[in-house]
């Protein structure tokens, strides 16, 4: 099998340091904000990113230590295939959240939609929804 290697484009500074305190889904995070610190070599990629934009943030579940093909949905529900859940116990430990940009300053994005731990490595950002002019 081919090995694939990704390099983070930045890291999240989140108020959440343990999974028990963190919302399970980005829409449950309310008005809590976090910052994504983009590495200097990727700063130019922020051109055009502005408040109100919704971005798909792809990240690495850096604290997950194992994967499972089946998990209990929400830890107590029925056993479900991991591809039908948001569980971090995935074969490739890749997560996705939709974030809403609050502010862009230098190489930092302040955002809403926080459901990741402090120090989470971000792999990529993609425009989720076109803004209306």
Long-range contacts (C-beta under 8 A, 24 or more apart in sequence): 6-60, 6-123, 8-39, 8-60, 8-121, 8-122, 8-123, 9-38, 9-39, 9-42, 9-45, 9-122, 9-123, 9-124, 9-125, 10-36, 10-37, 10-38, 10-39, 10-42, 10-107, 10-121, 10-122, 11-36, 11-37, 11-119, 11-120, 11-121, 11-122, 12-36, 12-37, 12-59, 12-114, 12-116, 12-117, 12-118, 12-119, 12-120, 12-122, 13-37, 13-118, 14-114, 14-116, 14-117, 14-118, 14-119, 14-120, 15-114, 15-118, 16-114, 16-116, 16-117, 16-118, 17-117, 17-118, 18-117, 19-63, 19-88, 19-117, 22-114, 22-115, 22-116, 22-117, 23-114, 23-115, 24-74, 24-86, 24-115, 25-86, 25-115, 26-97, 26-98, 26-99, 26-113, 26-114, 26-115, 27-113, 28-115, 29-112, 29-113, 29-114, 29-115, 31-112, 32-112, 32-114, 33-102, 33-110, 33-111, 33-112, 33-114, 34-110, 34-111, 34-114, 34-116, 35-108, 35-109, 35-110, 35-111, 36-99, 36-108, 36-109, 36-111, 36-122, 36-125, 37-107, 37-108, 38-107, 38-108, 38-109, 39-107, 40-107, 42-107, 43-106, 43-107, 45-125, 46-104, 46-107, 46-109, 49-101, 49-104, 49-109, 49-125, 50-101, 50-104, 50-131, 51-101, 51-102, 51-103, 51-104, 52-100, 52-101, 52-131, 53-100, 53-101, 53-127, 53-128, 53-129, 53-131, 54-98, 54-99, 54-100, 54-101, 54-127, 54-128, 54-129, 55-98, 55-99, 55-100, 55-101, 55-111, 55-125, 55-126, 55-127, 55-128, 56-96, 56-97, 56-98, 56-125, 56-126, 56-127, 56-128, 57-96, 57-97, 57-98, 57-99, 57-111, 57-113, 57-116, 57-122, 57-124, 57-125, 58-94, 58-95, 58-96, 58-122, 58-123, 58-124, 58-125, 58-126, 59-94, 59-95, 59-96, 59-97, 59-116, 59-120, 59-121, 59-122, 59-123, 60-93, 60-94, 60-95, 60-120, 60-121, 60-123, 61-88, 61-90, 61-93, 61-94, 61-95, 61-120, 62-93, 62-117, 62-119, 62-120, 62-121, 63-88, 63-117, 64-88, 64-89, 64-90, 64-93, 67-91, 67-93, 94-123, 98-128
